[in-house]
Every structure is written in structure tokens, then in C-alpha cells.
Amino acid sequence: MTTGNHTTSKTITKRDVVERIAEKTGLKKTDVKVVLQEFLDEIICDLGDGNRLEFRDFGVFEVRERKARTAQNPKTLEPVIVPAKFAVKFKPGRRMKEALDAIGSTDGATASTAGSTGASSAPVEIESKPTADALAGTPNGSPIGNP
């Protein structure tokens, strides 16, 4: 939702998604929850193995290594070493871009009819810091531990 130059949004939880899917499909909430959790677990496992996940029209998830760098503590202005880490990069697909374009649309266009022109394809990164335990427990030596 947009109000002037200010965007407000509601947090949607996994429970909300389960309820919506159960209502639309007529399936039991417990069955939907199991399938949704298995789907999410598969994404985590595949990304943990370093795989690229592509969901046509939705988007692409990839694991990228962020190099170590030197930053600056804003309070003391002292240099701080930021270690290398892995991040999940998400690049939105066509339908995702259309839905995002429709958010700011003032002509009442919906996500299914909005054009994809002018959509930013800038990736969204979700950082993850694997723990030493997670790295030690990886059977294939992948950079991100499996759940």
C-alpha cells in the first residue's frame, strides 16, 4: 500500500499463507503446513548445497560469496574487519515484477495486468552466517550447512 511517498505493509506469516492455501484448495491446514514446510526445507537444502533455484515467473535464488572487507566503526571511526560470508541473492521474475509494479500503480492496474516495463531487476540479498558447527557438519564440504 502506498500513501503519498510512504509505503506501509502488513507482515504475512507462514500461518497466514497456510490458511489461505487451505481455504483456496479445500485441503486440511495440517496437510498444507506439512507440504509448505517441506518445500521450504528443500529450498534451504538446495541453497545449502550451493545450487541455484529457478522458479519461472517467480524468481531465482542463488548463493553468493561476499568477500571480506574493511569497514569503519561510525562511532569511533576505527577500521573493522568484516569477514567473508555467504548471502542468498534473489532476482525477481516476471510475475513478481508485475506485482511490484502494480503496488505503486495509481490507475488501478492489478498484478496480472500490469506491464513489466520499468521494473527494477536489482537482486535482493538475504545474508546468512553459517556457524562453525554447521560448517563442520556438512558432508560435502559445501559453504552453507544443511538444516
N, C-alpha and C positions, 0 to 999 in steps of 0.2 A: 504494500500500500504506500502511496506517496501522498504527502501533504505539503504542498509548496516544494521547498527544497529539502524537506526532512522525510526520511523513509522510516516507517515503523513496520515491525513484523512480529509474528507470533511464533513461539517455539513449538515445533511439532515433534512429539516423542514417538518412539517405536510403538508404544501402546496405541497412540492415535492412528498410526498407519495400519496396525493390525486390525483395529476396529473398522476402519474404512474399507479395507480389503475384504474382511469377513462380511460386512454389510453388502458390498457390491457383488460378491461371488456366492453368498449363501453358505460358505464354509464355516466351520466352527472356529472361534477365535484361537483356541488352543492349537488347532491344525495350522492355521495361518502363522501363528507365532513360531511354531517349530520350523516351518518352511522358510520364513523370513530370517530367522536366526541362522539356519544352515546356509542360506545364501550369503549372509554377511560373513560367516566363518570362512566360507570358500574364498571370498574376496580377500580376507586377511591372509589366508594361507597362500594364495597365489601371489599376492604382493610380497609376502614374506619370502617366497622363493625367487623373487626378482622378476616375476612375469609381468607382462603388460596386459591389461584387461580392456577390451574394447566392446562397448555396448552401442551398436548402431543407433544413431539419432539421440542417444542419451549423453555419451561422452566416453573418454578414455582415461584410465588410471595408469600411472607409471611410477616406478620408484626411481628417484634421482639422488645422487650423492651431492651433498653440499660441502664444498671444500672448507678446510679450516681457514680461519681468517683472524685478523687482529681488529678488535673494535675498541671503542673508548667509553669508559665509565663516565656518564654525563655529569655525575655529581663531583667526582674527584679529578676528572679528565685524565686518569691513568689508563694506559693501554691494557686491554683484557684479551686474552687468547680465547677465541670461540672454537671449540673442537669441530672436526668434521662430523657430519651427521647425515642421516638419510631422511628424505622427505617424499611424501606421496604427491605427485603432480596430477591434477585433474584438469582436463581440457574439455569444456562442454561441447556437446554435439548439436546438431541442427535443431531438434525439438527443444532442447534446453535453452538454446539461444533465443528461439522464438518466444518461449515462455517468459524469459527475462526481458525481452523487448516489450512484451505486452504489459509488463508491470508499470512501465512509465508511460504507456500509451494514453493519450487523452481522447482519442477518437472511439474508445470502446472496443477496440480490437481484442480478440481473445488469443490465447496461446496457440490455438490450432489454426488461426487465420493470419497471424502477424507475420510479416516478412522477416527474413534473417539478415537483411542488409543493415550495415552499421553496427552489427553485434561485435562486441569485443571477444576475441578468441584468446585473451590472456589467460594462462593457466592459473588455477587456484592451487596453492600448495598447503598441504597438511603435514606439519612436521611430526616426526616420531623419533624418540631417542631410545634405541634398544639398550636394555640393561646388560650388564656383564653376564648375568645368569641366562638371559635369553640368547645371547651370542654363543655362550659356551654350550648350550643345549641344542644347537642347530645341527642336524645330521648331515646336511650337505654343505655346511660352511657358508650358507647364504648370509648376507649382511643384516637381515632383519629376522629375528627369531619367529618361529611358528607359534601360534597360540596354544 
